[in-house]
Amino acid sequence: MPKRVVDLWSLLTQCAQAMANYDTRIAHDKLKLIRLHCSPYGEATERMAHYFADALEAHLAGTGIELYTAFAKRTISAADILKAFQVYVTACPFRKMSNIFANKSIGMLTREATSIHIIDFGILYGFQWSCFIQGISLRPSGPPKLRVTGIDFPQPGFRQAERVEETGRRLAKYCKRFNVPFEYNAIAKKWDSIQLEDLKINRDEMLVVNCLYRLINVPDETVYENSPRDDVLRLIKQINLMFSFMELLTGHITQLSL
């Protein structure tokens, strides 16, 4: 018999709508139907439906936090993440193009700088900076000093800064390979709790603030009345105002890029 065609997108939407309306009976019925036609080993839509169904089921059972915590504790090597990232940018080049555009813009703005400080909100594994490091190593006047403040969310468990610190060690090895003087400052905490002094800004460096795609993970006013996202944006404005004041004092040209 030919395989029955089922609109999994509609079923997932109907299940989510039923949950939003607290209609658990319909939600359970839709989930059962989705489970009959999805698979973690099927074609793309079937795989997508399988994992969305897992998430909906966890939400329905009230176990979403436990599921996320268990998943976050899984140790996945940076090499495996890089392989997945390469597949991702091959299939969907938008992320690659945005990294290239950001790095080109930063490179142009800092082409005369002898010391660059990049504050990267959401550095994750630092894949964006390998090409940038290689690029500045080729400058005719020699590579500038590079200082990176890598900011990310704390991981569950006792070693909350492990991933962001490992990113720093990996970037340090890459800079050593290309003879780029390097310093790294790791920050693993809620972004809205970061203070200006945590960033260890010096007045003799060209400063760049980078934040690609990750600010969406910081709740806005639709989640909390006092928006954590607004606090992060205020911090970035503080950095800009601080360096504008330094320009008046020292004549040093600075740029802020978000």
Phi, psi and omega in degrees: 000141178294148181292131180292131180273125181234137178277091183293328178301314181294319180298318179296318179297316180296322178295315180296321179294320178297320178294320179296331179267007179061030177263083187292330181297310179294321179300315178297318180297317180294321179297319178299318180293320178298317182299331180290338189238008179241162181199143176289352182243008182276197177285178193306313182294322179294321178293316178302314181297322180301312184284327174294322178296321175302315182294317179295320179295319178295320178294319180296324181273354181074025182247018183300317181296317180296320179296315180295317180298317179296320179292318183294334181281347179294134180268114177243126185292153178297329178296318178292321178297320180297319177299316179295321180296320179297320177296319182298310183289336175290318181283327184223094190283000185298320179296317179299316182294322179292323176296316180298315181297316180298314182294321178296317180296315179296319179300317180293318182291334185250016188295336179261358186282144174261347178215125183240133176239114178257121173259110187251104176282112181089044185294330179055247181262359176073020183298334183297331195267352181297314179293323179296317179298315179297321180295313182289340178291342184264005182295136184304326181276002183099157182290140175284166172288134180244126175237127182241127168259107182268118183247132173207173181285147178293143176275155176296152176101194186276337182252072188290336182259009188302312185293315182291328175289320178296324175300319178297318179295322179293318178294325179297319178296321181293319178295321178298321180298324183255013176058041176257118177301134191218141170226153183219138177234115183264131177230118178236093179200171176299132188298326182286352177263358182286135178254159183302322182291339178295337187275346174052055183279136175250147183283347183263022182233152173278126188253135177230132173255125183239134177207102181247115170074339191271344181295340178296339179277356176263123185300144177253197186289347176283347180253313180234144179298315174267097190293118174299328180296322177297323179297320179294316179295325176295322177298317179296321176295323176300317179300316181296315179295322179299316181283333173297321178293321179296325178301319180295326182279323189242346184075009182281130183276131179229157177226146177239122182237126178239000000 
